[in-house]
Amino acid sequence: MTCHTAETGHSLPTHYLHPGNIFAAAYPHKVTTVLGSCIAVCLWDPHLRIGGINHYLLPLWNGEGLPTPRYGSVAIPLLVEKLKEHGSVQGKMVAKIFGGAAMWYGNENAYAVGERNASFARRCLEELRIPVIGADIGGDVGRKIVFDTESGLVLLRRNRPAQMDQVKKGL
């Protein structure tokens, strides 16, 4: 599938990023993902005009099973390495963070998954010395994002809170 861009007149390949995955390519793409309490970190190298994105579900891998990008502690460093494989230098990368919503009404205080995910992303990127130049995190709404890996731009659509849907249905 391709996406036509008005600015250049070129069509960019598109990719849908599923939870627990990473995407990075040496050539431009439009990458779409949908987030609730999960986090997507978009890394971009403005000098090479390349980027990559992850979509993780939980902040820390507990050491059991395989260390997959379902966990921020695996997904963020792995994304950095993928961009380095395409010629990027870590010191030139910048980041944008999305997601981390409180999606479970009444239980979020007990688990705070979205908040923990967002907090981990900020700490990890700070440790890696990658500046966060944009973020849309927290709240009680899901998000759909489209990341243009060539320009570094991210289109964002916030979804209505699930609680509103329940009220309208009379639940």
N, CA and C atoms as a LAMMPS dump frame, in Angstrom:
ITEM: TIMESTEP
0
ITEM: NUMBER OF ATOMS
513
ITEM: BOX BOUNDS ff ff ff
-5.0000000000000000e+02 5.0000000000000000e+02
-5.0000000000000000e+02 5.0000000000000000e+02
-5.0000000000000000e+02 5.0000000000000000e+02
ITEM: ATOMS id mol type element x y z
1 1 1 N 0.848 -1.18 0
2 1 2 C 0 0 0
3 1 3 C 0.886 1.234 0
4 2 1 N 0.431 2.29 -0.631
5 2 2 C 1.185 3.54 -0.66
6 2 3 C 0.286 4.701 -0.276
7 3 1 N 0.914 5.774 0.116
8 3 2 C 0.2 6.985 0.518
9 3 3 C 0.747 8.132 -0.325
10 4 1 N -0.123 8.841 -1.043
11 4 2 C 0.289 9.946 -1.898
12 4 3 C 0.5 11.2 -1.05
13 5 1 N 1.606 11.873 -1.25
14 5 2 C 1.883 13.104 -0.514
15 5 3 C 1.772 14.297 -1.447
16 6 1 N 1.038 15.306 -1.018
17 6 2 C 0.808 16.494 -1.837
18 6 3 C 2.079 17.323 -2.001
19 7 1 N 2.937 17.343 -0.947
20 7 2 C 4.123 18.196 -0.984
21 7 3 C 5.088 17.761 -2.077
22 8 1 N 5.322 16.466 -2.205
23 8 2 C 6.332 15.979 -3.129
24 8 3 C 5.741 15.361 -4.378
25 9 1 N 4.47 14.975 -4.328
26 9 2 C 3.865 14.286 -5.449
27 9 3 C 4.265 12.821 -5.508
28 10 1 N 5.05 12.37 -4.542
29 10 2 C 5.499 10.984 -4.496
30 10 3 C 4.584 10.157 -3.595
31 11 1 N 4.572 8.888 -3.846
32 11 2 C 3.824 7.968 -2.991
33 11 3 C 4.795 7.302 -2.033
34 12 1 N 4.436 7.297 -0.759
35 12 2 C 5.259 6.631 0.246
36 12 3 C 4.644 5.291 0.619
37 13 1 N 5.478 4.273 0.807
38 13 2 C 4.947 3.007 1.306
39 13 3 C 4.391 3.216 2.716
40 14 1 N 3.354 2.459 3.061
41 14 2 C 2.769 2.542 4.398
42 14 3 C 2.992 1.232 5.127
43 15 1 N 2.959 1.327 6.442
44 15 2 C 3.148 0.153 7.287
45 15 3 C 2.269 0.316 8.526
46 16 1 N 1.553 -0.745 8.911
47 16 2 C 0.805 -0.722 10.168
48 16 3 C 1.645 -1.421 11.223
49 17 1 N 1.92 -0.729 12.32
50 17 2 C 2.748 -1.27 13.392
51 17 3 C 1.862 -1.865 14.472
52 18 1 N 1.962 -3.161 14.647
53 18 2 C 1.204 -3.873 15.673
54 18 3 C 1.886 -3.726 17.033
55 19 1 N 1.12 -3.856 18.124
56 19 2 C 1.711 -3.795 19.46
57 19 3 C 2.832 -4.826 19.619
58 20 1 N 3.868 -4.41 20.319
59 20 2 C 4.988 -5.303 20.578
60 20 3 C 5.965 -5.403 19.426
61 21 1 N 5.918 -4.445 18.493
62 21 2 C 6.796 -4.482 17.329
63 21 3 C 7.575 -3.181 17.167
64 22 1 N 8.551 -3.245 16.248
65 22 2 C 9.416 -2.111 15.914
66 22 3 C 9.452 -1.992 14.398
67 23 1 N 9.561 -0.755 13.906
68 23 2 C 9.734 -0.54 12.472
69 23 3 C 10.811 0.513 12.253
70 24 1 N 11.771 0.193 11.404
71 24 2 C 12.787 1.163 10.985
72 24 3 C 13.209 0.771 9.574
73 25 1 N 13.365 1.745 8.708
74 25 2 C 13.785 1.487 7.332
75 25 3 C 14.679 2.612 6.86
76 26 1 N 15.538 2.3 5.897
77 26 2 C 16.459 3.296 5.355
78 26 3 C 15.776 4.213 4.346
79 27 1 N 14.564 3.872 3.929
80 27 2 C 13.838 4.718 2.982
81 27 3 C 12.491 5.106 3.587
82 28 1 N 11.877 6.198 3.126
83 28 2 C 10.686 6.779 3.756
84 28 3 C 9.46 5.867 3.776
85 29 1 N 8.732 5.944 4.869
86 29 2 C 7.462 5.241 5.058
87 29 3 C 6.52 6.131 5.865
88 30 1 N 5.25 5.828 5.775
89 30 2 C 4.245 6.362 6.702
90 30 3 C 3.849 5.173 7.564
91 31 1 N 4.084 5.278 8.87
92 31 2 C 3.819 4.179 9.791
93 31 3 C 2.662 4.569 10.699
94 32 1 N 1.647 3.71 10.751
95 32 2 C 0.449 3.95 11.553
96 32 3 C 0.398 2.968 12.707
97 33 1 N -0.031 3.455 13.868
98 33 2 C -0.308 2.567 14.995
99 33 3 C -1.403 3.199 15.847
100 34 1 N -2.042 2.366 16.661
101 34 2 C -3.122 2.807 17.549
102 34 3 C -2.705 2.483 18.974
103 35 1 N -2.858 3.469 19.866
104 35 2 C -2.354 3.364 21.236
105 35 3 C -3.441 3.604 22.27
106 36 1 N -3.363 2.879 23.363
107 36 2 C -4.15 3.146 24.558
108 36 3 C -3.146 3.447 25.659
109 37 1 N -2.959 2.488 26.563
110 37 2 C -1.957 2.651 27.615
111 37 3 C -0.55 2.362 27.102
112 38 1 N -0.447 1.768 25.917
113 38 2 C 0.847 1.494 25.306
114 38 3 C 1.547 2.801 24.938
115 39 1 N 2.84 2.688 24.648
116 39 2 C 3.633 3.841 24.235
117 39 3 C 4.244 3.567 22.874
118 40 1 N 4.279 4.594 22.041
119 40 2 C 5.05 4.572 20.803
120 40 3 C 6.127 5.645 20.935
121 41 1 N 7.361 5.239 20.72
122 41 2 C 8.471 6.181 20.661
123 41 3 C 8.862 6.292 19.202
124 42 1 N 8.809 7.504 18.675
125 42 2 C 9.236 7.786 17.303
126 42 3 C 10.625 8.411 17.389
127 43 1 N 11.601 7.757 16.795
128 43 2 C 12.953 8.316 16.728
129 43 3 C 13.197 8.805 15.318
130 44 1 N 13.862 9.949 15.216
131 44 2 C 14.125 10.533 13.907
132 44 3 C 15.513 11.14 13.887
133 45 1 N 16.207 10.927 12.79
134 45 2 C 17.511 11.536 12.567
135 45 3 C 17.323 12.644 11.526
136 46 1 N 17.331 13.922 11.948
137 46 2 C 17.089 15.012 11.012
138 46 3 C 18.201 15.192 9.974
139 47 1 N 19.384 14.674 10.242
140 47 2 C 20.487 14.81 9.29
141 47 3 C 20.345 13.812 8.145
142 48 1 N 19.997 12.562 8.457
143 48 2 C 19.803 11.542 7.423
144 48 3 C 18.362 11.484 6.926
145 49 1 N 17.454 12.124 7.678
146 49 2 C 16.018 12.112 7.353
147 49 3 C 15.477 10.679 7.309
148 50 1 N 15.84 9.917 8.363
149 50 2 C 15.3 8.574 8.526
150 50 3 C 14.731 8.453 9.931
151 51 1 N 13.805 7.53 10.087
152 51 2 C 13.197 7.36 11.395
153 51 3 C 12.73 5.948 11.628
154 52 1 N 12.332 5.713 12.863
155 52 2 C 11.797 4.419 13.267
156 52 3 C 10.847 4.622 14.426
157 53 1 N 10.063 3.583 14.703
158 53 2 C 9.038 3.67 15.731
159 53 3 C 8.888 2.315 16.413
160 54 1 N 8.569 2.352 17.702
161 54 2 C 8.21 1.128 18.412
162 54 3 C 6.823 1.292 19.017
163 55 1 N 6.272 0.192 19.497
164 55 2 C 4.961 0.194 20.158
165 55 3 C 5.055 -0.854 21.253
166 56 1 N 5.29 -0.387 22.495
167 56 2 C 5.433 -1.356 23.584
168 56 3 C 4.264 -1.296 24.558
169 57 1 N 4.038 -2.436 25.231
170 57 2 C 2.873 -2.617 26.092
171 57 3 C 3.163 -2.407 27.575
172 58 1 N 4.358 -2.778 28.011
173 58 2 C 4.74 -2.686 29.418
174 58 3 C 6.146 -2.104 29.523
175 59 1 N 6.452 -1.419 30.615
176 59 2 C 7.751 -0.745 30.696
177 59 3 C 8.948 -1.689 30.807
178 60 1 N 8.862 -2.714 31.646
179 60 2 C 10.053 -3.506 31.952
180 60 3 C 9.872 -4.992 31.684
181 61 1 N 10.874 -5.576 31.051
182 61 2 C 10.932 -7.026 30.893
183 61 3 C 11.379 -7.605 32.228
184 62 1 N 10.657 -8.612 32.722
185 62 2 C 10.956 -9.173 34.045
186 62 3 C 11.991 -10.283 34.024
187 63 1 N 12.562 -10.578 32.869
188 63 2 C 13.597 -11.601 32.786
189 63 3 C 13.064 -12.981 32.455
190 64 1 N 11.745 -13.138 32.439
191 64 2 C 11.152 -14.431 32.093
192 64 3 C 10.825 -14.452 30.609
193 65 1 N 11.002 -15.603 29.985
194 65 2 C 10.703 -15.715 28.564
195 65 3 C 11.704 -14.921 27.738
196 66 1 N 11.309 -14.628 26.511
197 66 2 C 12.193 -13.904 25.6
198 66 3 C 12.097 -12.398 25.813
199 67 1 N 13.223 -11.697 25.691
200 67 2 C 13.204 -10.231 25.789
201 67 3 C 12.683 -9.618 24.486
202 68 1 N 11.381 -9.437 24.384
203 68 2 C 10.766 -8.945 23.154
204 68 3 C 10.47 -7.455 23.242
205 69 1 N 10.204 -6.818 22.092
206 69 2 C 9.867 -5.388 22.116
207 69 3 C 8.465 -5.092 22.65
208 70 1 N 7.837 -6.07 23.29
209 70 2 C 6.592 -5.806 24.027
210 70 3 C 6.895 -4.953 25.26
211 71 1 N 8.184 -4.887 25.62
212 71 2 C 8.632 -4.182 26.823
213 71 3 C 9.502 -2.988 26.437
214 72 1 N 9.252 -1.849 27.073
215 72 2 C 10.018 -0.639 26.781
216 72 3 C 11.505 -0.808 26.992
217 73 1 N 11.889 -1.579 28.021
218 73 2 C 13.309 -1.769 28.314
219 73 3 C 14.028 -2.531 27.208
220 74 1 N 13.275 -3.196 26.351
221 74 2 C 13.832 -3.88 25.188
222 74 3 C 13.598 -3.038 23.937
223 75 1 N 12.384 -2.495 23.784
224 75 2 C 11.963 -1.82 22.555
225 75 3 C 12.745 -0.546 22.253
226 76 1 N 13.018 0.263 23.264
227 76 2 C 13.684 1.539 23.004
228 76 3 C 15.141 1.331 22.592
229 77 1 N 15.944 0.584 23.366
230 77 2 C 17.33 0.348 22.918
231 77 3 C 17.411 -0.387 21.576
232 78 1 N 16.49 -1.299 21.33
233 78 2 C 16.484 -2.03 20.058
234 78 3 C 16.191 -1.08 18.888
235 79 1 N 15.275 -0.145 19.083
236 79 2 C 14.971 0.834 18.041
237 79 3 C 16.194 1.704 17.745
238 80 1 N 16.895 2.123 18.787
239 80 2 C 18.122 2.899 18.6
240 80 3 C 19.114 2.099 17.754
241 81 1 N 19.28 0.821 18.069
242 81 2 C 20.212 -0.028 17.322
243 81 3 C 19.784 -0.196 15.869
244 82 1 N 18.483 -0.329 15.621
245 82 2 C 17.98 -0.464 14.238
246 82 3 C 18.318 0.781 13.422
247 83 1 N 18.15 1.956 14.02
248 83 2 C 18.486 3.189 13.299
249 83 3 C 19.999 3.294 13.058
250 84 1 N 20.793 2.846 14.006
251 84 2 C 22.251 2.84 13.815
252 84 3 C 22.629 1.923 12.649
253 85 1 N 21.917 0.799 12.506
254 85 2 C 22.185 -0.114 11.389
255 85 3 C 21.936 0.569 10.047
256 86 1 N 21.073 1.584 10.033
257 86 2 C 20.783 2.331 8.812
258 86 3 C 21.65 3.58 8.678
259 87 1 N 22.672 3.707 9.523
260 87 2 C 23.635 4.789 9.396
261 87 3 C 23.46 5.958 10.346
262 88 1 N 22.428 5.94 11.158
263 88 2 C 22.199 7.045 12.086
264 88 3 C 23.21 7.016 13.234
265 89 1 N 23.433 8.168 13.8
266 89 2 C 24.293 8.312 14.973
267 89 3 C 23.396 8.667 16.146
268 90 1 N 23.552 7.958 17.251
269 90 2 C 22.673 8.159 18.405
270 90 3 C 22.616 9.606 18.85
271 91 1 N 23.728 10.316 18.829
272 91 2 C 23.782 11.704 19.269
273 91 3 C 23.02 12.675 18.378
274 92 1 N 22.564 12.221 17.223
275 92 2 C 21.811 13.088 16.312
276 92 3 C 20.319 12.768 16.306
277 93 1 N 19.912 11.749 17.034
278 93 2 C 18.507 11.341 17.065
279 93 3 C 17.7 12.232 17.997
280 94 1 N 16.431 12.432 17.633
281 94 2 C 15.467 13.105 18.505
282 94 3 C 14.249 12.196 18.626
283 95 1 N 13.444 12.424 19.66
284 95 2 C 12.317 11.525 19.935
285 95 3 C 11.012 12.283 20.14
286 96 1 N 9.926 11.58 19.828
287 96 2 C 8.577 12.009 20.175
288 96 3 C 7.906 10.811 20.82
289 97 1 N 7.096 11.074 21.864
290 97 2 C 6.448 9.999 22.632
291 97 3 C 4.936 10.179 22.583
292 98 1 N 4.222 9.061 22.385
293 98 2 C 2.757 9.092 22.31
294 98 3 C 2.167 7.923 23.088
295 99 1 N 0.945 8.123 23.609
296 99 2 C 0.218 7.05 24.298
297 99 3 C 0.201 7.241 25.799
298 100 1 N 0.192 6.122 26.518
299 100 2 C 0.228 6.171 27.973
300 100 3 C -1.069 6.592 28.629
301 101 1 N -2.199 6.321 27.974
302 101 2 C -3.492 6.728 28.524
303 101 3 C -3.928 5.822 29.675
304 102 1 N -4.785 6.361 30.528
305 102 2 C -5.435 5.584 31.59
306 102 3 C -6.703 5.001 30.969
307 103 1 N -6.66 3.734 30.611
308 103 2 C -7.755 3.125 29.859
309 103 3 C -8.725 2.316 30.719
310 104 1 N -8.379 2.059 31.968
311 104 2 C -9.225 1.227 32.821
312 104 3 C -9.763 2.049 33.974
313 105 1 N -10.998 2.478 33.846
314 105 2 C -11.627 3.309 34.858
315 105 3 C -11.816 2.509 36.137
316 106 1 N -11.423 3.111 37.254
317 106 2 C -11.573 2.477 38.552
318 106 3 C -10.385 1.629 38.951
319 107 1 N -9.61 1.12 37.997
320 107 2 C -8.469 0.266 38.316
321 107 3 C -7.133 0.926 38.024
322 108 1 N -7.127 2.068 37.336
323 108 2 C -5.87 2.674 36.907
324 108 3 C -4.97 3.034 38.086
325 109 1 N -5.545 3.425 39.215
326 109 2 C -4.708 3.759 40.368
327 109 3 C -3.931 2.561 40.858
328 110 1 N -4.501 1.369 40.725
329 110 2 C -3.834 0.161 41.186
330 110 3 C -2.68 -0.224 40.264
331 111 1 N -2.835 -0.02 38.968
332 111 2 C -1.835 -0.484 38.015
333 111 3 C -1.065 0.649 37.343
334 112 1 N -1.718 1.717 37.006
335 112 2 C -1.11 2.891 36.357
336 112 3 C -0.184 2.494 35.21
337 113 1 N -0.627 1.562 34.364
338 113 2 C 0.212 1.054 33.283
339 113 3 C 0.617 2.171 32.332
340 114 1 N -0.337 2.973 31.895
341 114 2 C -0.02 4.056 30.965
342 114 3 C 0.981 5.039 31.547
343 115 1 N 0.768 5.414 32.793
344 115 2 C 1.673 6.352 33.464
345 115 3 C 3.075 5.759 33.607
346 116 1 N 3.154 4.48 33.989
347 116 2 C 4.46 3.814 34.133
348 116 3 C 5.164 3.701 32.78
349 117 1 N 4.399 3.401 31.721
350 117 2 C 4.978 3.317 30.375
351 117 3 C 5.573 4.65 29.943
352 118 1 N 4.823 5.725 30.143
353 118 2 C 5.285 7.052 29.743
354 118 3 C 6.504 7.488 30.548
355 119 1 N 6.459 7.248 31.847
356 119 2 C 7.572 7.61 32.715
357 119 3 C 8.84 6.853 32.308
358 120 1 N 8.681 5.572 31.991
359 120 2 C 9.839 4.785 31.575
360 120 3 C 10.437 5.339 30.282
361 121 1 N 9.599 5.682 29.308
362 121 2 C 10.098 6.202 28.028
363 121 3 C 10.944 7.446 28.257
364 122 1 N 10.446 8.363 29.073
365 122 2 C 11.196 9.605 29.337
366 122 3 C 12.545 9.311 30.011
367 123 1 N 12.53 8.43 31.028
368 123 2 C 13.774 8.099 31.742
369 123 3 C 14.779 7.422 30.815
370 124 1 N 14.314 6.463 30.024
371 124 2 C 15.198 5.717 29.136
372 124 3 C 15.823 6.637 28.089
373 125 1 N 15.02 7.486 27.484
374 125 2 C 15.545 8.398 26.468
375 125 3 C 16.524 9.402 27.088
376 126 1 N 16.247 9.824 28.319
377 126 2 C 17.176 10.725 29.013
378 126 3 C 18.515 10.025 29.242
379 127 1 N 18.472 8.76 29.686
380 127 2 C 19.699 7.99 29.905
381 127 3 C 20.476 7.798 28.602
382 128 1 N 19.756 7.643 27.496
383 128 2 C 20.392 7.46 26.193
384 128 3 C 20.811 8.796 25.57
385 129 1 N 20.483 9.894 26.254
386 129 2 C 20.796 11.258 25.803
387 129 3 C 20.161 11.575 24.45
388 130 1 N 18.911 11.137 24.315
389 130 2 C 18.125 11.444 23.123
390 130 3 C 17.042 12.43 23.555
391 131 1 N 17.082 13.67 23.059
392 131 2 C 16.104 14.665 23.498
393 131 3 C 14.694 14.351 22.999
394 132 1 N 13.72 14.585 23.881
395 132 2 C 12.306 14.439 23.529
396 132 3 C 11.842 15.817 23.048
397 133 1 N 11.495 15.904 21.765
398 133 2 C 11.107 17.196 21.187
399 133 3 C 9.592 17.335 21.041
400 134 1 N 8.856 16.283 21.383
401 134 2 C 7.403 16.339 21.311
402 134 3 C 6.796 15.159 22.035
403 135 1 N 5.611 15.361 22.587
404 135 2 C 4.927 14.279 23.291
405 135 3 C 3.435 14.579 23.382
406 136 1 N 2.653 13.529 23.349
407 136 2 C 1.227 13.599 23.637
408 136 3 C 0.928 12.321 24.414
409 137 1 N 0.99 12.439 25.743
410 137 2 C 0.876 11.263 26.597
411 137 3 C -0.126 11.512 27.72
412 138 1 N -0.595 10.405 28.304
413 138 2 C -1.494 10.485 29.442
414 138 3 C -2.933 10.725 29.035
415 139 1 N -3.712 11.199 29.983
416 139 2 C -5.128 11.422 29.748
417 139 3 C -5.909 10.123 29.745
418 140 1 N -7.134 10.184 29.227
419 140 2 C -7.984 8.992 29.237
420 140 3 C -8.498 8.651 27.839
421 141 1 N -7.715 9.039 26.827
422 141 2 C -8.128 8.757 25.454
423 141 3 C -7.057 7.972 24.705
424 142 1 N -7.521 7.099 23.831
425 142 2 C -6.617 6.406 22.936
426 142 3 C -6.198 7.348 21.823
427 143 1 N -5.19 6.943 21.085
428 143 2 C -4.663 7.771 20.011
429 143 3 C -4.348 6.91 18.791
430 144 1 N -4.494 7.516 17.64
431 144 2 C -4.007 6.928 16.397
432 144 3 C -2.967 7.892 15.872
433 145 1 N -1.781 7.361 15.536
434 145 2 C -0.739 8.221 15.003
435 145 3 C -0.269 7.686 13.656
436 146 1 N 0.196 8.622 12.829
437 146 2 C 0.827 8.293 11.553
438 146 3 C 2.162 9.027 11.541
439 147 1 N 3.246 8.268 11.511
440 147 2 C 4.601 8.82 11.572
441 147 3 C 5.226 8.783 10.182
442 148 1 N 5.639 9.952 9.694
443 148 2 C 6.352 10.063 8.427
444 148 3 C 7.839 9.969 8.75
445 149 1 N 8.461 8.837 8.395
446 149 2 C 9.853 8.604 8.784
447 149 3 C 10.844 9.502 8.054
448 150 1 N 10.417 10.143 6.973
449 150 2 C 11.321 11.031 6.244
450 150 3 C 11.327 12.447 6.835
451 151 1 N 10.154 12.97 7.165
452 151 2 C 10.062 14.348 7.665
453 151 3 C 10.097 14.435 9.187
454 152 1 N 9.815 13.323 9.863
455 152 2 C 9.736 13.333 11.316
456 152 3 C 8.394 13.81 11.845
457 153 1 N 7.476 14.185 10.941
458 153 2 C 6.156 14.66 11.361
459 153 3 C 5.274 13.497 11.815
460 154 1 N 4.437 13.783 12.822
461 154 2 C 3.491 12.797 13.318
462 154 3 C 2.1 13.409 13.289
463 155 1 N 1.179 12.743 12.595
464 155 2 C -0.22 13.137 12.622
465 155 3 C -0.875 12.381 13.764
466 156 1 N -1.723 13.06 14.516
467 156 2 C -2.321 12.481 15.718
468 156 3 C -3.827 12.663 15.691
469 157 1 N -4.549 11.602 16.043
470 157 2 C -5.991 11.714 16.259
471 157 3 C -6.294 11.089 17.616
472 158 1 N -6.915 11.891 18.489
473 158 2 C -7.338 11.386 19.799
474 158 3 C -8.74 10.807 19.665
475 159 1 N -8.956 9.666 20.304
476 159 2 C -10.269 9.027 20.292
477 159 3 C -11.064 9.464 21.508
478 160 1 N -12.382 9.365 21.403
479 160 2 C -13.219 9.704 22.554
480 160 3 C -12.942 8.72 23.697
481 161 1 N -13.084 9.163 24.935
482 161 2 C -12.916 8.247 26.054
483 161 3 C -13.957 7.126 26.005
484 162 1 N -13.549 5.929 26.39
485 162 2 C -14.459 4.783 26.408
486 162 3 C -15.637 5.043 27.33
487 163 1 N -15.426 5.798 28.397
488 163 2 C -16.485 6.098 29.35
489 163 3 C -17.625 6.861 28.667
490 164 1 N -17.324 7.741 27.741
491 164 2 C -18.369 8.479 27.017
492 164 3 C -19.232 7.523 26.215
493 165 1 N -18.617 6.528 25.575
494 165 2 C -19.374 5.557 24.807
495 165 3 C -20.331 4.791 25.711
496 166 1 N -19.878 4.434 26.915
497 166 2 C -20.713 3.684 27.851
498 166 3 C -21.892 4.528 28.308
499 167 1 N -21.678 5.811 28.566
500 167 2 C -22.742 6.695 29.002
501 167 3 C -23.78 6.84 27.891
502 168 1 N -23.324 7.038 26.657
503 168 2 C -24.258 7.211 25.537
504 168 3 C -25.07 5.957 25.285
505 169 1 N -24.514 4.783 25.56
506 169 2 C -25.237 3.537 25.357
507 169 3 C -26.131 3.205 26.563
508 170 1 N -26.038 4.023 27.608
509 170 2 C -26.855 3.79 28.791
510 170 3 C -26.345 2.664 29.658
511 171 1 N -25.051 2.387 29.608
512 171 2 C -24.48 1.29 30.407
513 171 3 C -24.102 1.757 31.781
